[in-house]
Amino acid sequence: MEISPESRMAPVRFIIYMALVTLGLNLLTISLSCFFLVKSRSYCNEKAEISTRNLAQVLEQNITGTISKADIAVYALAKEVERQIGAGGVDKKQLTGYMALIQSHIPEFEGLRVTNAEGQVIFGLQPAPGVVFDAADRDYFIKLRNNPQDRLVVSKPFRVRIAHKWVIILARPITRPDGSFAGVAFAALSLAKFDQLFSSIDVGGKGVFALRDGSDFGLVSRYPEPEGTGSAAGEEPEGAGSFHGLLRSAAGGVDRPPWHGILIYKL
């Protein structure tokens, strides 16, 4: 009995048909899997971004509160020195007691100090007997000396010459009754305080916090900092004008997800 060509081709067509159906189902399954994977990733990213944004706001409030508290203390000190100058001269014993009282309310700061118009620290904690602390070349002193308007100036991070600590300075001008410059009152905040704050929060093995100067995005503090506190202070972000460059620099040159924390504070 002779089998027709159509009969011989039927099994082949069936196999091809089943193969195409199987391939189509596999492609549909892969497509659906990719779709839900992308949606899931997008959802996780969105949740992470919201969580980090909320966390950054809490940290910002904490840091702003600390700086505001120090500003009130420095303002009060500057006004007390001005009052005593106007009354005929500064009473060292009285001012020292007043500074100790203020200092007791801002223990997170390294100490309150007062300079004269030349930048020499004349009241407050001294590095050692007979050693004069000179702030004449510091940015905060120069800004206030050149423009002694009553305002808060926050310094760029720098290493203290004697103690070798990385700090930022919060300073206000002191003026005489005629408006001329008489010096500055200031408090020092160690960058280690930011490390303590950031280290209290678990952001995972790849998380990182960075506090940057809002004027030039120079790095103030970053945690974790592999080379130690202050080692990268002043570092500017890679790719000026690029937010990705800012994110990459904040992460120490390593690409991170876009939700690791960056706090911007105007210095």
Secondary structure, 3 states (H helix, E strand, C coil): CCCCHHHHHHHHHHHHHHHHHHHHHHHHHHHHHHHHHHHHHHHHHHHHHHHHHHHHHHHHHHHHHHHHHHHHHHHHHHHHHHHHHHCCCCCHHHHHHHHHHHHCCCCCCCCEEEECCCCEEEEECCCCCCCCCECCCCHHHHHHHHCCCCCCEECCCEECCCCCCEEEEEEEEEECCCCCEEEEEEEEEECHHHHHHHHCCCCCCCCCEEEEECCCCCEEEEECCCCCCCCCCCCCCCCCCCHHHHHHHHCCCCCCCCCCEEEEECC
